[in-house]
Amino acid sequence: MSILIQIAVLPRQQEDLDYILELALEKEKLRRDGISDWRIRKRSIDARRKPIKINLQIELWLKGEKRETIPPFIPMDVSSAKQIAIIGAGPAGLYAALRAIEAGLKPIVFERGKDVRERRRDLAAINKEQIVNPESNYCFGEGGAGTYSDGKLYTRSKKRGNVLKALEWFVHFGADEDILVDAHPHIGTNKLPKIITSMREAILENGGEVHFNSKLTDLKVKDNSIEAIQINNENWLEFDNVILATGHSARDIFYLLHGKNIKIEAKPFAIGVRVEHQQELIDYIQYHGEDDNPYLPPASYSLVEQVDGLGVYSFCMCPGGIIAPCATAQEEVVTNGWSPSKRNNPYANSGIVVSVEPKDLPNYKEDDPFVCLDFQKFVEQRCWEAGGKTQKVPAQRMIDFVEGKVSEDFPKTSYQPGIVSADLNEVLPPLLSKRLKKAFVSFGKKMKGYYTNEAVLHAPESRTSSPISIPRNPETLEHIEIKGLYPCGEGAGYAGGIISAAIDGINCVDSIAGKLIRD
């Protein structure tokens, strides 16, 4: 049995493996010849005070003990196996397909968008020509929203499933092994497409199927059980197990389910703005002036404040990142952030969002499943209008926003379609603007220098999570009314990022496999 040891080193010492091992052995009072193997199991930065340290968890195997290695992915040939339908090729859908192959089930994946290579043309069109393809964009297409929006793999959802297995699969398909060690693992938008492609190739090589440009347009339900699905308003295909992993922006799926009298519910979500600072400033603040330390990565931050009864917090913070246009329809604007693997852009951006419950909204109606979605759409359209009815977004310097002044000019922004000066107090509903103003002042007290007019607010940050949930049985993971329909991942309200979505995809397949064994 291995031994776990906690040590701390200076940033410049984190690559000195001999020193790290000696420190761990000394702490445990062991000699080198008393162990058979070792590794760094976890790594995190402690920048709460000077000197900044790197916390390490070291795992040692004593002499005579063997470090076991288990293959992370063990596929089966499922060419002739029982078929299950998976709607969506985001992390939930892809991981469901991979798990199906391990479980001896044949996954048939239907993705409304294009493969990762073809998606790039549509992302270029929205960035350069401000043309939104409603079926292929930052949210829709192979790999889902995570493929071209950062690839952060941190999750607090430890109880939902096997986080390590999900991370090991990423490594198996091409990610750096550092994601198994870092406290806040990150792959990078530049590396994710190749990994996603490797996952798809594994699905195909082992007998599964992946169909692009294949949109779910109807469902057939008989005796409260799923019977068939329709793709692209044409083909009806019989399936008695369907995993619905369509992501947080597939609004047409919510309307489809509601039209079929399949229960959906309004769900709390968060909405606000995306804020951009110079990365140098964030480094200076977070590293207490040690921002020129070459051994420290670009700094991140996490902020939260209760304002007038609602939480306001940072979301999807991207060090060395880019703000991207993530609309899924032409008459709306949406922002999100991403970082390349090296996080070497000069900007730091983060969503600053207000957490809202359905009852908090001015358009609240009891039992209206679309109350949060309608509010989300309202804000996105208001911002589209304020930005000139293009993919430019309304923007304002931070202190100007708090003081109600229209910004006369701006520092350079990473948002490629461009920005338009506007008073966001007039664009955003008071529910959001009043709380955001108070939060920024408070955040400036927590992070000295954060509250600055050199920071630019881009509106809106609105796709933090699904504004609708699709209720399911907590035991079987099937819809509470429809047998064989498995609401899955972020779009159904059961995940909040790449890893939690991936784990939910695994869990849904495990539930199907267990049901088939019992039957």
Residue pairs with C-beta under 8 A, 6 or more apart in sequence:
1 65
2 59
2 60
2 61
2 65
2 67
3 28
3 59
3 60
3 61
3 62
4 41
4 57
4 58
4 59
5 24
5 27
5 28
5 57
5 58
5 59
5 60
6 55
6 56
6 57
6 58
7 20
7 23
7 24
7 27
7 55
7 56
7 58
8 46
8 53
8 54
8 55
8 56
9 16
9 19
9 20
9 23
9 53
9 54
9 56
10 51
10 52
10 53
10 54
10 295
11 45
11 52
11 53
11 54
11 293
11 295
11 296
12 293
12 295
13 19
13 20
13 54
14 20
14 43
14 54
14 56
14 295
20 40
20 56
20 58
21 32
21 38
21 58
24 38
24 58
24 60
25 31
25 32
25 34
25 35
25 60
28 60
30 60
30 62
33 63
34 62
34 63
35 60
35 61
35 62
35 63
36 61
36 62
36 63
36 64
36 65
36 66
36 67
37 60
37 61
37 65
37 67
38 58
38 59
38 60
38 61
39 58
39 59
39 67
40 56
40 57
40 58
40 59
40 181
41 57
41 58
41 59
41 181
42 55
42 56
42 57
42 181
42 183
43 54
43 55
43 56
43 57
43 181
43 182
43 183
44 54
44 55
44 182
44 183
44 184
45 52
45 53
45 54
45 55
45 183
45 296
45 297
46 52
46 53
46 54
46 55
47 286
47 287
47 288
47 299
49 288
50 288
50 290
52 287
52 288
52 290
52 293
52 296
61 67
72 165
72 168
72 169
72 171
72 172
73 98
73 102
73 168
73 169
73 172
73 173
73 202
74 102
75 98
75 101
75 102
75 202
75 205
75 206
76 101
76 102
76 103
76 104
76 206
77 206
77 207
78 100
78 101
78 104
78 105
78 106
78 107
78 206
78 207
78 208
79 106
79 207
80 106
80 207
81 104
81 105
81 106
81 207
82 104
82 105
82 106
82 516
83 105
83 106
83 107
83 108
83 239
84 100
84 105
84 106
84 107
84 108
84 239
84 241
84 242
84 243
84 509
84 512
85 108
85 110
85 229
85 237
85 239
85 241
85 242
85 243
86 93
86 96
86 97
86 100
86 107
86 108
86 109
86 110
86 242
86 243
86 245
87 93
87 110
87 216
87 229
87 242
87 243
87 244
87 245
87 246
87 253
88 109
88 110
88 111
88 112
88 144
88 244
88 245
88 246
88 247
88 250
88 489
88 491
89 97
89 109
89 111
89 113
89 141
89 142
89 143
89 144
89 200
89 210
89 212
90 143
90 144
90 145
90 146
90 245
90 247
90 489
90 490
90 501
91 143
91 144
91 146
91 489
91 498
91 499
91 501
91 502
91 505
92 144
92 243
92 245
92 488
92 489
92 490
92 491
92 495
92 501
92 502
92 504
92 505
92 508
93 109
93 111
93 144
93 243
93 245
93 488
93 489
93 505
94 109
94 143
94 196
94 199
94 200
94 203
94 502
94 505
95 166
95 169
95 501
95 502
95 503
95 505
95 506
96 107
96 243
96 245
96 488
96 505
96 506
96 508
96 509
97 107
97 109
97 199
97 203
97 208
97 210
97 505
98 169
98 199
98 202
98 203
99 505
99 506
99 509
99 510
100 106
100 107
100 208
100 509
100 512
101 107
101 202
101 203
101 206
101 207
101 208
103 509
103 510
103 513
104 513
105 509
105 512
105 513
105 516
106 207
106 208
106 209
107 203
107 208
107 209
108 208
108 209
108 211
108 237
108 239
109 203
109 208
109 209
109 210
109 211
110 211
110 214
110 215
110 216
110 229
110 231
111 141
111 142
111 210
111 211
111 212
111 213
111 214
112 135
112 140
112 213
112 214
112 215
112 216
112 246
112 250
113 119
113 135
113 136
113 137
113 140
113 141
113 142
113 212
113 213
114 122
114 135
114 136
114 141
114 142
114 212
114 213
115 141
115 142
115 197
115 200
115 212
116 141
116 142
116 143
116 147
116 193
116 196
116 197
117 193
117 197
118 136
118 141
118 212
119 136
119 137
119 141
119 142
119 147
119 148
122 133
122 136
122 137
122 141
123 137
123 138
123 148
125 131
125 133
126 132
126 133
126 137
126 138
126 325
126 327
126 391
126 417
127 324
127 325
127 416
127 417
128 416
130 325
130 390
130 391
130 392
130 417
131 330
132 327
132 328
132 329
132 330
132 391
134 140
134 328
134 329
134 330
135 213
135 215
137 326
137 327
137 328
138 145
138 148
138 149
138 324
138 325
138 326
138 336
139 145
139 247
139 248
139 249
139 326
139 328
139 463
140 247
140 249
140 250
140 328
141 147
142 196
142 197
142 200
142 210
142 212
143 192
143 193
143 196
144 247
144 501
145 247
145 248
145 249
145 326
145 336
145 463
145 490
146 192
146 497
146 498
146 501
147 189
147 192
147 193
147 196
148 189
148 192
148 193
148 324
148 338
149 189
149 316
149 324
149 326
149 336
149 337
149 338
150 186
150 188
150 189
150 316
150 318
150 321
150 337
150 338
150 339
151 186
151 187
151 188
151 189
151 191
151 192
151 338
151 498
152 184
152 185
152 186
152 316
152 497
152 498
153 167
153 170
153 179
153 185
153 186
153 187
153 497
153 498
153 499
154 183
154 184
154 185
154 186
154 497
154 499
155 163
155 496
155 497
155 498
155 499
155 500
155 503
157 163
157 495
157 496
157 499
157 500
157 503
160 495
160 500
160 503
160 504
160 507
161 503
161 504
161 506
161 507
162 503
162 506
163 499
163 503
164 180
165 506
166 499
166 502
166 503
166 506
167 179
167 180
167 185
167 499
168 180
169 199
169 502
170 179
170 187
170 195
171 177
171 179
171 180
173 195
173 198
173 199
173 202
174 191
174 194
174 195
174 198
175 187
175 191
175 195
176 187
176 191
176 341
178 185
179 185
179 186
179 187
184 300
186 339
186 341
186 343
187 195
187 341
188 339
188 340
188 341
188 342
188 343
189 338
189 339
189 340
189 341
190 340
190 341
191 341
200 210
203 209
203 210
204 210
211 231
213 232
214 231
214 232
215 231
215 232
216 229
216 230
216 231
216 246
216 253
216 256
217 230
217 231
217 232
217 233
217 256
218 229
218 230
218 233
218 256
219 226
219 228
219 229
219 230
219 242
219 256
219 257
219 260
219 262
219 485
220 226
220 227
220 228
220 229
220 230
220 236
221 227
221 260
221 262
221 482
221 485
224 481
224 482
224 483
225 240
225 482
225 483
225 484
226 239
226 240
226 241
226 242
226 482
226 483
226 484
226 485
227 238
227 239
227 240
228 236
228 237
228 238
228 239
229 236
229 237
229 239
229 242
230 236
230 237
231 237
239 484
240 484
241 484
241 486
241 512
242 484
242 485
242 486
243 486
243 488
243 505
243 508
243 509
243 512
244 253
244 470
244 485
244 486
244 487
244 488
244 491
244 492
245 488
245 489
245 491
245 492
245 501
245 505
245 508
246 253
246 491
247 489
247 490
247 491
248 463
248 465
248 466
248 467
248 490
248 491
249 328
249 463
249 491
250 491
251 328
251 373
253 491
254 264
254 369
254 370
254 373
254 468
257 263
257 264
257 470
258 264
258 369
258 370
262 470
262 479
262 481
262 482
262 485
263 470
263 471
263 479
263 480
263 481
264 369
264 468
264 469
264 470
264 471
265 369
265 468
265 469
265 470
265 471
266 358
266 368
266 369
266 370
266 371
266 372
266 373
266 467
266 468
266 469
267 358
267 372
267 465
267 466
267 467
267 468
267 469
267 493
268 355
268 356
268 357
268 358
268 372
269 355
269 356
269 372
269 376
269 464
269 465
269 466
269 467
270 311
270 313
270 315
270 351
270 353
270 354
270 355
270 356
270 464
270 465
271 353
271 354
271 356
271 375
271 376
271 379
271 432
271 460
271 461
271 462
271 464
272 312
272 315
272 351
272 352
272 353
272 354
272 432
272 436
272 460
272 461
273 335
273 351
273 352
273 353
273 424
273 428
273 436
273 457
273 458
273 459
273 460
273 461
274 323
274 335
274 336
274 337
274 349
274 350
274 351
274 352
274 457
274 458
274 459
274 461
275 349
275 350
275 351
275 352
275 398
275 455
275 456
275 457
275 458
276 323
276 347
276 348
276 349
276 413
276 414
276 415
276 455
276 456
276 458
277 347
277 348
277 349
277 450
277 452
277 454
277 455
278 346
278 347
278 348
278 411
278 454
279 298
279 299
279 319
279 320
279 345
279 346
279 347
279 348
280 291
280 346
281 348
281 449
281 452
281 454
282 298
282 299
282 300
282 301
282 319
282 348
283 291
283 296
283 298
283 299
284 291
284 449
285 299
285 301
285 447
285 448
285 449
285 450
286 299
286 300
286 301
286 447
287 293
287 296
287 299
290 296
291 299
297 319
297 343
298 319
298 320
298 343
298 344
298 348
299 319
299 348
300 317
300 319
300 348
301 314
301 317
301 350
301 447
301 450
302 313
302 314
302 317
303 313
303 314
303 352
303 439
303 443
303 446
303 447
303 450
304 311
304 312
304 313
304 314
305 311
305 312
305 313
305 438
305 439
305 442
305 443
306 312
307 354
307 435
307 438
307 439
307 442
308 434
308 435
308 438
310 354
310 355
310 356
310 360
310 435
311 354
311 355
312 352
312 353
312 354
312 355
312 435
312 436
312 438
312 439
313 352
313 353
313 355
314 350
314 351
314 352
315 350
315 351
315 352
315 353
315 461
315 464
316 336
316 337
316 350
316 351
316 464
317 337
317 348
317 349
317 350
317 351
318 337
318 338
318 339
318 343
318 348
318 349
318 350
319 339
319 343
319 348
320 339
320 340
320 342
320 343
320 344
320 345
320 346
320 347
320 348
321 337
321 338
321 339
321 343
321 345
321 347
321 348
321 349
321 414
322 337
322 338
322 339
322 345
322 347
322 349
322 414
322 415
322 416
323 335
323 336
323 337
323 347
323 349
323 413
323 414
323 415
323 458
324 335
324 336
324 337
324 338
324 415
324 416
325 333
325 334
325 335
325 391
325 393
325 415
325 416
325 417
326 334
326 335
326 336
326 463
327 333
327 334
327 380
327 384
327 391
328 334
331 381
331 384
331 389
332 377
332 380
332 381
332 383
332 384
333 380
333 383
333 384
333 387
333 391
333 392
333 393
333 459
333 460
334 380
334 460
334 461
334 462
334 463
335 351
335 393
335 415
335 458
335 459
335 460
335 461
336 351
336 461
336 463
337 349
337 350
337 351
339 345
345 414
347 413
347 414
349 414
351 461
351 464
352 436
352 439
352 440
352 443
352 457
352 461
353 461
353 464
354 431
354 432
354 435
354 436
356 372
356 375
356 431
358 364
358 368
358 371
358 372
360 431
361 371
361 372
361 375
361 431
362 375
362 429
362 431
363 371
363 374
363 375
363 378
364 371
365 371
369 468
370 468
372 467
372 468
373 467
373 468
375 429
375 467
376 462
376 463
376 467
378 429
379 428
379 429
379 432
379 460
379 462
380 460
380 462
382 427
382 428
383 393
383 394
383 427
383 428
383 459
383 460
384 390
386 394
386 420
386 422
386 427
386 459
387 393
387 394
387 419
387 420
387 422
388 420
390 417
391 417
392 417
392 418
392 419
392 420
393 415
393 417
393 419
393 420
393 458
393 459
393 460
394 419
394 420
394 421
394 422
394 424
394 427
394 459
395 407
395 410
395 413
395 419
395 420
395 421
395 422
395 424
395 456
395 457
395 458
395 459
396 406
396 407
396 421
396 422
396 423
396 424
396 456
396 457
397 407
397 410
397 453
397 454
397 455
397 456
397 457
398 440
398 451
398 452
398 453
398 455
398 456
398 457
399 451
399 452
399 453
400 406
400 407
400 453
401 423
401 424
401 425
401 436
401 437
401 440
401 457
402 437
402 440
402 441
404 423
404 425
405 423
406 421
406 422
406 423
407 421
408 421
410 419
410 421
410 456
411 454
411 456
413 419
413 456
413 458
415 458
419 456
419 458
422 459
424 433
424 457
424 459
425 433
425 437
427 459
428 436
428 459
428 460
440 451
441 451
443 450
443 451
444 450
444 451
444 452
445 451
465 490
465 493
465 496
466 490
466 491
466 492
466 493
468 493
469 487
469 492
469 493
469 494
470 479
470 487
470 491
470 492
470 493
471 479
471 480
471 487
472 478
472 479
472 480
472 486
472 487
472 492
472 494
473 479
473 480
476 511
476 515
477 486
477 487
477 488
477 507
477 508
477 511
478 484
478 485
478 486
478 511
479 485
479 486
479 487
486 508
486 511
486 512
487 493
487 494
488 494
488 504
488 505
488 508
489 495
489 501
489 504
489 505
490 496
490 497
490 500
490 501
494 500
494 504
495 501
495 503
495 504
